[in-house]
């Protein structure tokens, strides 16, 4: 297997995990039995997951383009 394909697979798995950790509607507090409070802004770990999702998707896109070009 090519090195670029292995990198793509690792990034894709990490991206899937980060996306699945973002429990839509209830937030991360709902996963651990938190209250039903609704916050309109992301705080703490949820914000880090959101930023990680954006960064991983950009890296995945760049690696995919590099694999096509090379």
C-alpha positions as CSV (number, residue, x, y, z in Angstrom):
1,X,0.0,0.0,0.0
2,X,1.2,3.5,-0.8
3,X,2.2,5.8,2.0
4,X,-0.4,8.5,0.9
5,X,-3.2,5.9,1.1
6,X,-2.2,4.9,4.6
7,X,-2.1,8.6,5.6
8,X,-5.6,9.1,4.0
9,X,-7.0,6.1,5.9
10,X,-5.6,7.3,9.3
11,X,-7.0,10.8,8.8
12,X,-10.3,9.5,7.6
13,X,-10.7,7.3,10.7
14,X,-9.7,10.2,13.0
15,X,-12.2,12.5,11.2
16,X,-15.0,9.9,11.6
17,X,-14.3,9.6,15.3
18,X,-14.2,13.3,15.9
19,X,-17.5,13.7,14.0
20,X,-19.2,10.9,15.9
21,X,-18.1,12.5,19.2
22,X,-20.1,15.6,18.3
23,X,-23.5,14.4,19.6
24,X,-25.9,16.7,17.7
25,X,-28.6,18.4,19.7
26,X,-27.5,17.6,23.2
27,X,-23.8,18.4,23.1
28,X,-21.1,16.5,24.8
29,X,-22.7,16.9,28.2
30,X,-25.6,14.7,27.1
31,X,-23.2,11.8,26.5
32,X,-22.2,11.8,30.1
33,X,-25.6,12.4,31.6
34,X,-25.5,16.2,31.8
35,X,-28.6,18.4,32.3
36,X,-30.9,19.6,29.5
37,X,-29.4,23.1,29.4
38,X,-29.0,24.5,25.9
39,X,-26.0,26.7,25.1
40,X,-25.8,28.5,21.8
41,X,-22.0,28.8,21.8
42,X,-19.5,26.0,21.9
43,X,-17.3,25.8,25.0
44,X,-14.4,23.7,26.2
45,X,-14.1,20.2,24.7
46,X,-16.9,20.8,22.2
47,X,-15.1,23.7,20.7
48,X,-11.9,21.7,20.5
49,X,-13.8,18.9,18.7
50,X,-15.3,21.5,16.3
51,X,-11.8,23.0,15.5
52,X,-10.3,19.5,15.2
53,X,-13.0,18.5,12.7
54,X,-12.2,21.5,10.5
55,X,-8.4,21.0,10.7
56,X,-8.7,17.2,9.9
57,X,-11.0,17.9,7.0
58,X,-8.6,20.4,5.5
59,X,-5.7,18.0,6.0
60,X,-7.7,15.2,4.4
61,X,-8.5,17.4,1.4
62,X,-4.9,18.5,1.0
63,X,-3.6,14.9,1.2
64,X,-6.2,13.8,-1.3
65,X,-5.2,16.5,-3.8
66,X,-1.5,15.7,-3.2
67,X,-2.2,12.0,-4.0
68,X,-3.9,12.9,-7.2
69,X,-1.1,15.3,-8.3
70,X,1.7,13.0,-7.4
